[in-house]
Amino acid sequence: MDHVVGGEEEEDELEEEEEVVRGVEIVIMNEVFDVILAMKNAYVSLQEAHNPWDPEKLRAADIAVVGELRKLGGLRETYLRRRCYGSGDMLMEVVAPYEAAVEELRREVKARDMEVEQLKQKLKSIVSVSNNSKKIRSLSRRKVFCSPVLESPAQELFEGAMNLVREASQSFTSILLSHMRAAQWDIAAAVRSIEAATTTATMISTSSVIKTQPANAKYALESYISRKIFQGFDHESFFMDGSISSLLNPKKHRQDFFSQYSDMKSMDVVELLDILPMCNFGKFCSNKYLAIVHPKMEESLFGDLEQRRNVVEGSHPRSQFYRQFLELAQAVWLLHLLAFSLDPAPSLFEASRGAQFQPHYMESVVRFPGGRVPPGQIVGFPLSPGFKLGNGSIIKAGVYLVSRN
C-alpha cells in the first residue's frame, strides 16, 4: 500500500512540473509572438527607408530589427535551458528567415554607404576645381594608378590640346550647319548677316566666297565660331572678372592652372555642370553660348528660345546640340588652362584678311593638288588662331585661302 501511495505522489509531482513547464512555455511563446510582431513592424520600416532612401530612418529601423532578433535569441536560450528542444527547433525555424533577410539588408546598407561616400569624394573634387584653390587628388583612383599626373606641363601638350579644339570646332560647326540647312536657311545670306554684325568692312567678303563656293560654307561658319569662342583668351579669366593672380604669385598661379587642367581633361563636363552650374567653367559656357547663338538664330533653328532661357537662368540644357557645344567649350577651356600654366605663356596671333600667305605661320584648311599652296594666295578669312610657344615653336593659324585675282 505504501508503494502505491508513493507512486501516486510521484505522479502528482510530475503533473505539477508539467503544468509549470506548460506555463513557462505559454509565457515564452506569448513573448515570442510579441517580439515577432515588433520585428515585423521594424522590418517594414527598414524596407520603407529604402524608397525614398533615408539613411537615418534606415539605421534606426536596422537597430530595432537587431534588437528584436536579440530578444528572440534570448527566448530561445531560455527555451533550451528548459529542455524544450523540439519547441526550440520550431522557434529557430520561425526566426531563421528574418535573420537572413536582415543580414541581406545589412549588406545592402553597407554598399549604399560606400556609394554615398564615393559620391561625397567626387563632389569634393569637383568643388575644388571650381574654387581654383586645390589640386584634385583624382576623379578616379584607378585612373591615377594607371596614368600618373604630371607635375609640370610640357610644350608638346599645348599642340595636342589645340588639335582637340580644332576637332571640336569642326564637329560643332557641322551640327550647327546641319540645323541651318534643315531650317532651309540661305547660308550665304546668313554669313553676310553674321559679317555685318561682327566685323567692319574688309577687303574680302566671306559671303561672296560662299556664294561662289557653297560647299565651303562650313569654313565661314567655323571662322565666326572661332572668333567668338577665343575672344578674351589672352586674359586669365576670359575677362569674366578682374583677377590678377598671375601677377601677384605667378608660380603658384601656373601650378594651380596646370592642376585644374590635369584633373578636368578626363572629367564629364555635363556631370560637373549638373552639380556646379555657376562655377567659372559654367559661366564661360553660358557667356560663349549666348555670344555664338543669336536669339533669332535659335528660334529659327529650334522653334523656341527654351535653351537660351535655361542658359540665361544659369542652367545647362541636355540637348544634343548643347552637348556638342560643351565639347568645344571644354576643349577651349582646357587649352586656356594649359596656356596659363606654361612659362612663358604662348602668344596668340591671328591672320588678317587679305594678308599674303605665310607658310611658316599659316596653314590652309583647304587642300590643294599636290599638297602645295600655289602662288598668289591670300587669306580670305581666318579660321583658328595660331600660337608662338616659349620654346620658339609655332602652332600655325588656320586660314581659308583665296586667289588674289
C-alpha angles and dihedrals in degrees: 000000000000089000091055093049091049091051092053091051091052090050090050091051091050090049090051091050091048090051090051090049091048089049091051090047091053092049093047094046091049088052089047092054091047091050092046090051091050090046091051090054092048090048091053089051089050091055093045090054089064095064110065092019108244112172095188094049090044094054092047092051091046091054090049093051092047090049092054091047090054090051089052089049090053092049090050091053090049090050092050092049087056086057093243093141095156092052088043089058089051090051091051090053090053094048100041098077091051092048091052093047093049091048090053091049090050090056090049092050090051091051091049091049090053090049091050090050091051091051090050090053091048092051090048090054093050092048091053090054092051094049093050089222112106138030111249109240091216143316088220127014090215091057091051092052092047098044118022117214115251117241095217134017125255122218090237091065090065094058091051091049091051090053089055090052091054092049092048091047092053092049094050091045090053094052092046091049092049090054090050092052092045087054088050095242123176095239096197090051090047092053090047090052091049090050092051091052099043110029142043125232112308136190092246128038113224091203091056089054091050092046091058094038109029093174089069094060089107090065093053091048092047089051090056093048092048093053091052099043094047096045107120093015093132091061118081093236101027085254090292087130140359096261117159099172090127088065098043098049110003098175095050090043091056092046092050092050093049091048089054091047092050093051101039098049091078096036125112102239093200089058091047093050092046089061100033109020093164100048116123092269090048091053090049091053092048094048094048095045092052090047095049102038110056116209092244090048093052094046091050094048100042105020095242144036097248095122092048092050090052092051093047090051090054102259131110122233122235096221122128090240094055092043089056089050090051090056089057092044091050092049092052092044091052091048089051093050090049093048092056092046093060123089109244099021115236117264114236120219134172131202116245124231112262093019118139114259111263110192093197092059104023138058124197115231089204115072117227126209110279091014093269126116109235120232120272097041120142134180111278091183136331120253106184133005124251129225136214110211128212093251090059097256120133131223102204123234115243113240139178108225129210132181115267088231 
